[in-house]
Amino acid sequence: MAQAKYKRVLLKLSGEAFKGGQSGSDIDAATVSDVAHRIKQAQLMGVQVAIVVGAGNIWRGATAEKAGFDRVTADYAGMLATAINALALQDTLERMGVETRVQSALTIQQVAEPFIRRRAIRHMEKGRVVILAGGTGNPYMTTDTAAALRSIELSAEVLLMTKNFVDGVYDADPRKAPKAKKFDHLTYLQALNLRLQVMDATALTLCMENKLPIIVFNLHAECSVERAISGEQIGTLIDSEERK
């Protein structure tokens, strides 16, 4: 097993990571099991892991707003949907022998602890995987912003932004533009100025201001999480360093 470069990481999982290729299912058990296995392998490397989950497989506040829902109500519904994904991941990890805790920015005391920074850190120090639901607890804030914020709060050394079947950041959507150029490295300002949609601008700015490196990679590539944690060149690295 490769040696870990980082001691503590935050992994961002989109809602689509729970859906896999199953168009008829919001949560595909086999896909969640595969994701959980990757997380377990990272933990076996001795790395402290926190996870922020999205909920695009179940609900998107911005999409619901276009359909006529009040945006604030729609965003709160999306936060609740992240709790469903968090519980699915928790159950799968626990069945694999990985001790976990779910913490939520919204109060759902029957199924999740409230997010308390010091408690989350203590859980990780004890070897537990902490799954963070509810986004930031505020409407108009994406789960990408939650991932950046929690990374900084929990003193993670890197933010691992997973993508589904896209192996990094490109200058166009590689699924629609076969000649799209992949970037191995970007600075925060380059990512912002080129409007590459790596994550929303608020999240990217938070990372830039706190010098938090971001690795964007394909979750479903072989040993992807382990390779990212070991410091292997995978996907696209975004940080403050200028390179040729």
Backbone as CSV, one residue per row, in Angstrom:
resi,resn,N_x,N_y,N_z,CA_x,CA_y,CA_z,C_x,C_y,C_z
1,MET,0.836,-1.191,0.000,0.000,0.000,0.000,0.877,1.249,0.000
2,ALA,0.504,2.233,-0.841,1.289,3.453,-0.970,1.275,4.247,0.335
3,GLN,2.331,5.018,0.544,2.413,5.854,1.738,1.645,7.142,1.529
4,ALA,0.919,7.570,2.536,0.089,8.768,2.422,0.945,10.029,2.501
5,LYS,0.634,10.991,1.651,1.299,12.289,1.685,0.610,13.207,2.690
6,TYR,-0.692,12.987,2.903,-1.477,13.864,3.765,-1.943,13.109,5.006
7,LYS,-2.047,13.835,6.110,-2.533,13.232,7.350,-4.053,13.345,7.472
8,ARG,-4.612,14.464,6.989,-6.057,14.682,7.088,-6.572,15.273,5.780
9,VAL,-7.622,14.682,5.240,-8.170,15.143,3.961,-9.678,15.306,4.081
10,LEU,-10.223,16.128,3.197,-11.671,16.192,3.048,-12.025,15.777,1.636
11,LEU,-12.931,14.828,1.535,-13.371,14.280,0.255,-14.751,14.823,-0.065
12,LYS,-14.901,15.430,-1.228,-16.209,15.934,-1.669,-16.817,14.929,-2.640
13,LEU,-17.990,14.414,-2.291,-18.728,13.490,-3.152,-19.981,14.181,-3.667
14,SER,-20.149,14.205,-4.973,-21.374,14.760,-5.537,-22.506,13.753,-5.380
15,GLY,-23.720,14.225,-5.537,-24.852,13.300,-5.471,-24.786,12.227,-6.537
16,GLU,-24.214,12.577,-7.700,-24.113,11.602,-8.791,-23.219,10.426,-8.423
17,ALA,-22.333,10.616,-7.441,-21.470,9.511,-7.012,-22.277,8.386,-6.371
18,PHE,-23.481,8.684,-5.926,-24.350,7.681,-5.320,-25.238,7.009,-6.359
19,LYS,-25.371,7.650,-7.493,-26.274,7.158,-8.520,-25.594,6.209,-9.490
20,GLY,-24.309,6.424,-9.744,-23.597,5.592,-10.696,-24.188,5.729,-12.079
21,GLY,-24.263,4.610,-12.782,-24.815,4.632,-14.134,-26.260,4.200,-14.175
22,GLN,-26.893,4.070,-13.024,-28.268,3.581,-12.979,-29.237,4.751,-13.135
23,SER,-29.815,4.885,-14.334,-30.706,6.011,-14.597,-32.023,5.901,-13.834
24,GLY,-32.387,4.698,-13.417,-33.675,4.531,-12.762,-33.608,4.539,-11.250
25,SER,-32.428,4.769,-10.672,-32.288,4.704,-9.219,-31.529,5.915,-8.714
26,ASP,-32.070,6.574,-7.685,-31.382,7.728,-7.104,-30.143,7.299,-6.335
27,ILE,-30.206,6.138,-5.688,-29.067,5.597,-4.956,-28.871,4.154,-5.382
28,ASP,-27.730,3.870,-6.004,-27.417,2.524,-6.465,-26.499,1.850,-5.451
29,ALA,-26.961,0.746,-4.870,-26.235,0.098,-3.779,-24.832,-0.334,-4.190
30,ALA,-24.689,-0.866,-5.395,-23.375,-1.328,-5.847,-22.411,-0.159,-5.998
31,THR,-22.908,0.969,-6.484,-22.062,2.156,-6.650,-21.626,2.705,-5.296
32,VAL,-22.558,2.772,-4.355,-22.217,3.256,-3.016,-21.205,2.319,-2.360
33,SER,-21.344,1.029,-2.590,-20.396,0.061,-2.035,-18.993,0.293,-2.600
34,ASP,-18.913,0.586,-3.891,-17.615,0.852,-4.521,-16.981,2.111,-3.930
35,VAL,-17.790,3.151,-3.751,-17.284,4.397,-3.153,-16.807,4.147,-1.726
36,ALA,-17.581,3.386,-0.964,-17.226,3.085,0.423,-15.924,2.296,0.499
37,HIS,-15.727,1.394,-0.434,-14.481,0.610,-0.458,-13.279,1.523,-0.673
38,ARG,-13.420,2.514,-1.531,-12.324,3.454,-1.788,-12.009,4.273,-0.540
39,ILE,-13.060,4.647,0.182,-12.861,5.402,1.418,-12.171,4.535,2.467
40,LYS,-12.569,3.278,2.550,-11.952,2.362,3.509,-10.464,2.193,3.213
41,GLN,-10.114,2.076,1.936,-8.699,1.931,1.573,-7.901,3.160,1.977
42,ALA,-8.512,4.333,1.845,-7.836,5.566,2.268,-7.614,5.554,3.774
43,GLN,-8.611,5.103,4.513,-8.480,5.058,5.970,-7.398,4.067,6.383
44,LEU,-7.279,2.962,5.657,-6.261,1.962,5.973,-4.847,2.503,5.770
45,MET,-4.727,3.605,5.019,-3.441,4.251,4.826,-3.074,5.121,6.032
46,GLY,-3.965,5.176,7.021,-3.703,5.974,8.220,-4.113,7.422,8.094
47,VAL,-4.971,7.706,7.119,-5.388,9.081,6.862,-6.699,9.369,7.588
48,GLN,-6.797,10.556,8.171,-8.050,10.998,8.775,-8.936,11.569,7.670
49,VAL,-10.174,11.062,7.598,-11.045,11.382,6.459,-12.354,12.018,6.919
50,ALA,-12.671,13.159,6.322,-13.997,13.761,6.434,-14.589,13.820,5.031
51,ILE,-15.904,13.716,4.946,-16.573,13.668,3.653,-17.742,14.637,3.650
52,VAL,-17.831,15.453,2.623,-19.016,16.285,2.397,-19.777,15.680,1.224
53,VAL,-21.070,15.438,1.427,-21.876,14.817,0.379,-22.829,15.827,-0.247
54,GLY,-22.993,15.695,-1.547,-23.998,16.469,-2.267,-25.289,15.679,-2.357
55,ALA,-26.241,16.208,-3.134,-27.527,15.508,-3.251,-28.164,15.691,-4.622
56,GLY,-27.325,15.942,-5.644,-27.864,16.153,-6.982,-28.585,14.950,-7.553
57,ASN,-28.340,13.775,-6.992,-29.047,12.576,-7.444,-30.501,12.558,-6.976
58,ILE,-30.802,13.361,-5.954,-32.150,13.373,-5.386,-32.859,14.699,-5.638
59,TRP,-32.150,15.808,-5.455,-32.796,17.125,-5.479,-31.758,18.199,-5.762
60,ARG,-32.121,19.152,-6.597,-31.271,20.322,-6.849,-32.101,21.584,-6.622
61,GLY,-31.656,22.404,-5.669,-32.405,23.603,-5.339,-32.564,24.558,-6.506
62,ALA,-31.482,24.762,-7.283,-31.544,25.694,-8.412,-32.517,25.208,-9.475
63,THR,-32.540,23.898,-9.715,-33.459,23.323,-10.698,-34.898,23.441,-10.212
64,ALA,-35.105,23.170,-8.925,-36.447,23.271,-8.365,-36.967,24.711,-8.445
65,GLU,-36.061,25.675,-8.263,-36.462,27.081,-8.357,-36.998,27.391,-9.752
66,LYS,-36.329,26.850,-10.774,-36.779,27.079,-12.154,-38.151,26.465,-12.394
67,ALA,-38.477,25.422,-11.620,-39.779,24.764,-11.758,-40.866,25.474,-10.959
68,GLY,-40.487,26.553,-10.244,-41.481,27.340,-9.545,-41.399,27.311,-8.038
69,PHE,-40.483,26.498,-7.463,-40.339,26.453,-6.012,-39.644,27.718,-5.502
70,ASP,-39.986,28.107,-4.300,-39.245,29.171,-3.622,-37.806,28.694,-3.424
71,ARG,-36.825,29.540,-3.764,-35.431,29.104,-3.755,-34.963,28.695,-2.357
72,VAL,-35.336,29.450,-1.350,-34.892,29.122,-0.003,-35.454,27.770,0.425
73,THR,-36.743,27.557,0.186,-37.362,26.269,0.518,-36.699,25.145,-0.260
74,ALA,-36.432,25.389,-1.536,-35.806,24.370,-2.381,-34.414,24.013,-1.877
75,ASP,-33.672,25.013,-1.425,-32.322,24.743,-0.922,-32.362,23.953,0.381
76,TYR,-33.318,24.259,1.247,-33.437,23.479,2.483,-33.812,22.026,2.176
77,ALA,-34.655,21.829,1.178,-34.989,20.459,0.764,-33.742,19.731,0.282
78,GLY,-32.879,20.446,-0.437,-31.626,19.846,-0.886,-30.721,19.469,0.266
79,MET,-30.703,20.303,1.301,-29.895,19.982,2.486,-30.396,18.701,3.146
80,LEU,-31.711,18.547,3.213,-32.272,17.318,3.780,-31.916,16.109,2.912
81,ALA,-31.878,16.312,1.603,-31.527,15.208,0.703,-30.087,14.737,0.925
82,THR,-29.196,15.658,1.298,-27.819,15.230,1.570,-27.763,14.272,2.753
83,ALA,-28.699,14.416,3.691,-28.732,13.511,4.843,-29.070,12.089,4.413
84,ILE,-29.911,11.947,3.406,-30.244,10.610,2.881,-28.986,9.950,2.327
85,ASN,-28.222,10.699,1.522,-26.978,10.148,0.979,-25.976,9.835,2.084
86,ALA,-25.912,10.704,3.080,-24.974,10.485,4.186,-25.296,9.201,4.930
87,LEU,-26.568,8.950,5.175,-26.964,7.734,5.884,-26.701,6.483,5.048
88,ALA,-26.920,6.583,3.734,-26.632,5.444,2.855,-25.146,5.112,2.881
89,LEU,-24.311,6.146,2.853,-22.867,5.921,2.886,-22.435,5.400,4.247
90,GLN,-23.004,5.948,5.310,-22.659,5.492,6.653,-22.971,4.008,6.821
91,ASP,-24.154,3.604,6.423,-24.547,2.202,6.571,-23.607,1.284,5.800
92,THR,-23.251,1.689,4.588,-22.369,0.867,3.765,-20.979,0.760,4.381
93,LEU,-20.438,1.871,4.867,-19.123,1.857,5.504,-19.122,1.019,6.782
94,GLU,-20.167,1.165,7.583,-20.236,0.411,8.836,-20.280,-1.085,8.577
95,ARG,-20.979,-1.499,7.511,-21.023,-2.927,7.168,-19.668,-3.437,6.689
96,MET,-18.794,-2.517,6.281,-17.428,-2.885,5.893,-16.462,-2.820,7.072
97,GLY,-16.986,-2.496,8.252,-16.142,-2.436,9.441,-15.501,-1.096,9.687
98,VAL,-15.966,-0.047,8.983,-15.404,1.296,9.161,-16.313,2.081,10.097
99,GLU,-15.775,2.519,11.223,-16.571,3.282,12.175,-16.774,4.700,11.641
100,THR,-18.009,5.179,11.706,-18.333,6.488,11.131,-19.183,7.306,12.106
101,ARG,-19.251,8.603,11.808,-20.196,9.496,12.455,-20.753,10.426,11.378
102,VAL,-22.064,10.617,11.407,-22.691,11.613,10.536,-22.937,12.868,11.352
103,GLN,-22.486,13.996,10.843,-22.777,15.288,11.453,-23.508,16.147,10.428
104,SER,-24.471,16.905,10.903,-25.305,17.699,10.002,-25.323,19.164,10.412
105,ALA,-25.333,20.037,9.397,-25.474,21.470,9.656,-26.907,21.821,10.030
106,LEU,-27.852,20.938,9.703,-29.233,21.071,10.143,-29.451,20.133,11.324
107,THR,-30.337,20.491,12.211,-30.601,19.652,13.381,-31.512,18.480,12.997
108,ILE,-30.937,17.280,12.993,-31.695,16.051,12.721,-31.232,15.053,13.774
109,GLN,-31.564,15.300,15.009,-30.911,14.619,16.117,-31.176,13.118,16.176
110,GLN,-32.246,12.646,15.526,-32.508,11.206,15.555,-31.491,10.409,14.742
111,VAL,-30.878,11.036,13.741,-29.994,10.281,12.850,-28.592,10.868,12.718
112,ALA,-28.374,12.085,13.208,-27.070,12.718,13.009,-26.741,13.654,14.168
113,GLU,-25.457,13.733,14.471,-24.988,14.727,15.437,-25.021,16.113,14.787
114,PRO,-25.121,17.161,15.579,-24.915,18.498,15.004,-23.445,18.650,14.629
115,PHE,-23.176,19.494,13.628,-21.780,19.724,13.279,-21.134,20.568,14.364
116,ILE,-20.169,19.984,15.042,-19.358,20.681,16.042,-17.901,20.425,15.674
117,ARG,-17.205,21.486,15.361,-15.853,21.369,14.817,-14.946,20.500,15.694
118,ARG,-14.863,20.798,16.954,-13.941,20.075,17.833,-14.333,18.602,17.972
119,ARG,-15.635,18.337,17.955,-16.081,16.947,18.042,-15.723,16.195,16.751
120,ALA,-15.907,16.850,15.613,-15.559,16.212,14.344,-14.072,15.879,14.300
121,ILE,-13.242,16.806,14.746,-11.795,16.564,14.771,-11.463,15.395,15.692
122,ARG,-12.125,15.347,16.846,-11.870,14.258,17.792,-12.271,12.910,17.202
123,HIS,-13.384,12.872,16.495,-13.791,11.625,15.828,-12.709,11.153,14.856
124,MET,-12.188,12.087,14.066,-11.157,11.709,13.089,-9.885,11.244,13.782
125,GLU,-9.535,11.898,14.859,-8.342,11.487,15.604,-8.492,10.078,16.170
126,LYS,-9.736,9.672,16.416,-10.009,8.321,16.918,-10.164,7.301,15.783
127,GLY,-9.956,7.742,14.559,-10.008,6.821,13.424,-11.369,6.668,12.785
128,ARG,-12.318,7.527,13.154,-13.648,7.458,12.559,-13.725,8.335,11.313
129,VAL,-14.499,7.868,10.336,-14.782,8.684,9.157,-15.966,9.578,9.492
130,VAL,-15.823,10.871,9.274,-16.886,11.828,9.566,-17.567,12.222,8.262
131,ILE,-18.868,11.978,8.192,-19.659,12.299,7.002,-20.490,13.538,7.319
132,LEU,-20.319,14.569,6.525,-20.926,15.873,6.806,-22.096,16.134,5.861
133,ALA,-23.278,16.273,6.446,-24.497,16.497,5.676,-25.022,17.908,5.922
134,GLY,-26.007,18.307,5.126,-26.663,19.595,5.349,-25.965,20.789,4.756
135,GLY,-24.934,20.563,3.941,-24.208,21.694,3.373,-23.653,22.601,4.453
136,THR,-23.796,23.904,4.253,-23.387,24.870,5.280,-24.530,25.171,6.241
137,GLY,-25.731,24.657,5.919,-26.909,24.986,6.719,-27.589,26.259,6.269
138,ASN,-27.107,26.835,5.151,-27.640,28.104,4.652,-28.074,27.973,3.198
139,PRO,-29.223,28.569,2.832,-29.629,28.564,1.420,-28.656,29.383,0.578
140,TYR,-28.680,29.135,-0.710,-27.842,29.804,-1.700,-26.366,29.391,-1.610
141,MET,-26.026,28.527,-0.692,-24.654,28.037,-0.569,-24.602,26.592,-1.071
142,THR,-23.708,26.293,-1.992,-23.619,24.962,-2.561,-22.849,24.021,-1.632
143,THR,-22.924,22.736,-1.932,-22.127,21.779,-1.157,-20.643,21.887,-1.512
144,ASP,-20.309,22.485,-2.651,-18.901,22.787,-2.939,-18.380,23.816,-1.927
145,THR,-19.190,24.829,-1.662,-18.812,25.822,-0.661,-18.699,25.175,0.713
146,ALA,-19.624,24.266,1.018,-19.554,23.534,2.289,-18.256,22.741,2.376
147,ALA,-17.859,22.117,1.276,-16.622,21.323,1.271,-15.408,22.213,1.534
148,ALA,-15.364,23.382,0.897,-14.250,24.310,1.123,-14.242,24.805,2.565
149,LEU,-15.411,25.181,3.060,-15.518,25.706,4.424,-15.128,24.658,5.461
150,ARG,-15.663,23.450,5.334,-15.351,22.396,6.304,-13.873,21.980,6.222
151,SER,-13.309,21.981,5.045,-11.881,21.675,4.906,-11.048,22.629,5.742
152,ILE,-11.376,23.905,5.656,-10.631,24.924,6.382,-10.875,24.804,7.884
153,GLU,-12.147,24.626,8.258,-12.490,24.510,9.678,-11.807,23.311,10.336
154,LEU,-11.722,22.201,9.594,-11.181,20.966,10.160,-9.679,20.813,9.922
155,SER,-9.052,21.838,9.362,-7.605,21.835,9.106,-7.181,20.688,8.195
156,ALA,-8.011,20.393,7.196,-7.621,19.396,6.194,-6.462,19.950,5.376
157,GLU,-5.581,19.065,4.963,-4.408,19.494,4.202,-4.696,19.619,2.714
158,VAL,-5.785,18.996,2.260,-6.145,19.051,0.845,-7.631,18.779,0.704
159,LEU,-8.236,19.394,-0.306,-9.624,19.136,-0.663,-9.635,18.250,-1.901
160,LEU,-10.188,17.062,-1.767,-10.269,16.115,-2.883,-11.642,16.244,-3.530
161,MET,-11.677,16.872,-4.707,-12.928,17.084,-5.433,-13.097,15.968,-6.455
162,THR,-14.026,15.058,-6.190,-14.210,13.944,-7.107,-15.198,14.312,-8.207
163,LYS,-14.926,13.792,-9.390,-15.822,13.937,-10.535,-16.217,12.549,-11.008
164,ASN,-17.319,12.481,-11.701,-17.799,11.193,-12.201,-17.412,11.011,-13.664
165,PHE,-16.418,10.159,-13.872,-15.962,9.769,-15.213,-15.330,10.927,-15.985
166,VAL,-14.864,11.954,-15.274,-14.067,13.030,-15.865,-12.795,13.121,-15.042
167,ASP,-11.640,12.992,-15.699,-10.381,12.803,-14.970,-9.616,14.085,-14.690
168,GLY,-10.314,15.178,-14.481,-9.633,16.423,-14.157,-10.395,17.618,-14.681
169,VAL,-9.695,18.744,-14.791,-10.294,19.987,-15.278,-9.893,20.197,-16.734
170,TYR,-10.871,20.494,-17.567,-10.651,20.726,-18.997,-11.114,22.134,-19.375
171,ASP,-10.687,22.596,-20.540,-11.127,23.910,-21.012,-12.513,23.860,-21.651
172,ALA,-13.065,22.653,-21.772,-14.430,22.443,-22.249,-14.880,21.085,-21.724
173,ASP,-16.147,20.803,-21.839,-16.660,19.515,-21.361,-16.128,18.396,-22.251
174,PRO,-15.247,17.525,-21.744,-14.662,16.483,-22.594,-15.676,15.465,-23.091
175,ARG,-16.833,15.402,-22.452,-17.863,14.470,-22.909,-18.590,14.998,-24.138
176,LYS,-18.461,16.320,-24.366,-19.101,16.934,-25.531,-18.079,17.417,-26.544
177,ALA,-16.864,17.699,-26.079,-15.800,18.213,-26.957,-14.598,17.283,-26.883
178,PRO,-14.464,16.334,-27.807,-13.376,15.350,-27.762,-11.978,15.959,-27.778
179,LYS,-11.838,17.177,-28.294,-10.529,17.828,-28.374,-10.275,18.777,-27.205
180,ALA,-11.086,18.685,-26.192,-10.902,19.554,-25.025,-9.539,19.308,-24.390
181,LYS,-8.923,20.380,-23.907,-7.586,20.295,-23.319,-7.690,20.100,-21.809
182,LYS,-6.933,19.140,-21.314,-6.902,18.897,-19.873,-5.758,19.688,-19.246
183,PHE,-6.013,20.236,-18.068,-4.989,20.945,-17.305,-4.454,20.021,-16.209
184,ASP,-3.143,19.880,-16.145,-2.538,19.126,-15.050,-2.419,19.991,-13.800
185,HIS,-2.295,21.292,-14.024,-2.151,22.229,-12.898,-2.767,23.571,-13.251
186,LEU,-3.388,24.192,-12.272,-3.932,25.542,-12.408,-3.695,26.302,-11.112
187,THR,-3.575,27.620,-11.223,-3.620,28.433,-10.013,-5.091,28.757,-9.738
188,TYR,-5.363,29.205,-8.515,-6.734,29.587,-8.182,-7.243,30.669,-9.127
189,LEU,-6.393,31.676,-9.383,-6.813,32.787,-10.233,-7.086,32.334,-11.659
190,GLN,-6.265,31.411,-12.160,-6.521,30.883,-13.506,-7.870,30.184,-13.574
191,ALA,-8.155,29.381,-12.568,-9.428,28.669,-12.539,-10.609,29.638,-12.466
192,LEU,-10.432,30.719,-11.683,-11.491,31.724,-11.582,-11.645,32.514,-12.874
193,ASN,-10.530,32.969,-13.420,-10.584,33.827,-14.605,-11.063,33.086,-15.845
194,LEU,-10.715,31.806,-15.949,-11.125,31.019,-17.115,-12.545,30.479,-16.980
195,ARG,-13.140,30.662,-15.816,-14.520,30.205,-15.569,-14.694,28.739,-15.966
196,LEU,-13.860,27.909,-15.384,-13.817,26.499,-15.780,-14.839,25.624,-15.063
197,GLN,-15.614,26.202,-14.170,-16.675,25.490,-13.460,-16.141,24.283,-12.681
198,VAL,-14.946,24.456,-12.127,-14.402,23.433,-11.238,-15.304,23.302,-10.027
199,MET,-15.660,24.436,-9.469,-16.590,24.569,-8.355,-17.090,25.996,-8.395
200,ASP,-18.042,26.347,-7.560,-18.549,27.711,-7.628,-17.482,28.695,-7.130
201,ALA,-17.630,29.947,-7.532,-16.605,30.955,-7.255,-16.406,31.193,-5.765
202,THR,-17.471,31.084,-4.987,-17.346,31.285,-3.542,-16.428,30.231,-2.933
203,ALA,-16.636,28.981,-3.328,-15.811,27.885,-2.809,-14.360,28.052,-3.230
204,LEU,-14.141,28.379,-4.496,-12.785,28.519,-5.011,-12.058,29.687,-4.333
205,THR,-12.784,30.769,-4.106,-12.182,31.926,-3.437,-11.804,31.590,-1.994
206,LEU,-12.655,30.838,-1.308,-12.340,30.398,0.055,-11.037,29.600,0.082
207,CYS,-10.904,28.691,-0.875,-9.680,27.883,-0.948,-8.465,28.749,-1.231
208,MET,-8.631,29.719,-2.130,-7.523,30.608,-2.489,-7.083,31.439,-1.286
209,GLU,-8.035,32.008,-0.572,-7.704,32.872,0.560,-7.036,32.110,1.699
210,ASN,-7.309,30.812,1.779,-6.733,29.998,2.856,-5.658,29.030,2.367
211,LYS,-5.250,29.208,1.097,-4.175,28.409,0.500,-4.417,26.905,0.682
212,LEU,-5.654,26.502,0.440,-6.023,25.088,0.517,-5.916,24.460,-0.869
213,PRO,-4.994,23.529,-1.085,-4.879,22.899,-2.405,-6.094,22.022,-2.713
214,ILE,-6.421,21.951,-3.993,-7.558,21.166,-4.466,-7.052,20.178,-5.507
215,ILE,-7.453,18.929,-5.393,-7.166,17.943,-6.426,-8.490,17.494,-7.022
216,VAL,-8.648,17.696,-8.322,-9.870,17.324,-9.028,-9.564,16.071,-9.847
217,PHE,-10.310,14.995,-9.616,-9.991,13.727,-10.293,-11.235,12.868,-10.460
218,ASN,-11.092,11.844,-11.277,-12.171,10.901,-11.551,-12.290,9.910,-10.402
219,LEU,-13.395,9.956,-9.700,-13.609,9.065,-8.566,-13.515,7.597,-8.969
220,HIS,-13.956,7.279,-10.184,-14.088,5.885,-10.587,-12.836,5.307,-11.242
221,ALA,-11.768,6.093,-11.341,-10.506,5.555,-11.846,-9.932,4.562,-10.831
222,GLU,-9.089,3.675,-11.305,-8.538,2.629,-10.434,-7.741,3.242,-9.281
223,CYS,-8.078,2.857,-8.053,-7.381,3.315,-6.841,-7.276,4.841,-6.778
224,SER,-8.290,5.534,-7.270,-8.196,6.988,-7.441,-7.952,7.731,-6.131
225,VAL,-8.704,7.406,-5.091,-8.564,8.129,-3.826,-7.205,7.847,-3.202
226,GLU,-6.774,6.594,-3.237,-5.461,6.232,-2.687,-4.343,6.967,-3.425
227,ARG,-4.447,7.032,-4.735,-3.409,7.694,-5.535,-3.353,9.192,-5.222
228,ALA,-4.529,9.811,-5.073,-4.555,11.241,-4.748,-3.931,11.491,-3.376
229,ILE,-4.251,10.634,-2.415,-3.732,10.809,-1.056,-2.230,10.544,-0.989
230,SER,-1.738,9.672,-1.840,-0.310,9.344,-1.826,0.537,10.416,-2.513
231,GLY,-0.118,11.385,-3.162,0.617,12.453,-3.830,0.953,12.160,-5.272
232,GLU,0.442,11.061,-5.802,0.676,10.727,-7.210,-0.011,11.754,-8.101
233,GLN,0.575,12.020,-9.261,-0.030,12.933,-10.221,-1.316,12.318,-10.762
234,ILE,-2.425,12.871,-10.377,-3.731,12.381,-10.834,-4.652,13.568,-10.980
235,GLY,-5.401,13.599,-12.058,-6.345,14.686,-12.271,-5.672,16.027,-12.431
236,THR,-6.241,17.038,-11.790,-5.751,18.414,-11.874,-5.527,18.975,-10.476
237,LEU,-4.337,19.518,-10.259,-4.019,20.165,-8.987,-4.246,21.668,-9.127
238,ILE,-4.970,22.243,-8.168,-5.197,23.686,-8.145,-4.609,24.234,-6.847
239,ASP,-3.646,25.126,-6.974,-3.046,25.753,-5.801,-2.544,27.138,-6.180
240,SER,-1.720,27.735,-5.347,-1.271,29.110,-5.578,0.048,29.202,-6.340
241,GLU,0.685,28.069,-6.594,2.018,28.086,-7.179,1.968,28.292,-8.692
242,GLU,2.717,29.263,-9.170,2.829,29.502,-10.616,3.804,28.488,-11.218
243,ARG,3.387,27.861,-12.325,4.270,26.909,-13.002,4.195,27.144,-14.495
244,LYS,5.230,26.713,-15.155,5.242,26.852,-16.615,4.375,25.773,-17.235
